[in-house]
Amino acid sequence: MTVPGERVPGETVPGEIALREIADADLDAFFEFQRDPEAVRMAAFTASDPSDRAAFDAHWARIRADPTTTNRTITVGGAVAGNVACFEMDGETEVCFWIDRALWGRGVASAALAQFLREVSARPLRARVADGNTGSAAVLRRCGFVAVGRDSGFANGRGEVVGEEVFALRG
């Protein structure tokens, strides 16, 4: 689904942002995005070895086969820019997104998440953001999420226990 003209004030969007079903060919781009050391550090709660392609492929095969998840590829001007998903965890429906670092701060995540939230009707939705990831927290707030709590856990991407803010979108 494409929403022409959807923009976040003050941010430059490099092309039309759209969501589509994930294609097998998208996985190569996802793998590269999730190997970026700065992106891994920012996300914090990542795979133990972002360079393990076999583990990456097994993970994506599992989540793509799970009928309780909704997964979309984010494109900008037709090129793969990231992904957005919702899934069940511990009885809650959570949402997550990953954007190519080359596109951070340009409104892609905000526009894509806004589109995704119109497609996914489950509410409430939860999201989690590692401490220090101010960009993702801002995206969630722009899309109507509010902070509802805190948690912490060991984060592979930082090699230590990291705090995280828990957000919720109701109604």
Helices and strands as residue ranges (DSSP letters): E 17-21, H 26-33, H 37-43, H 53-65, E 70-76, E 79-89, E 92-99, G 101-103, H 108-119, E 125-130, H 134-142, E 146-155, E 160-169
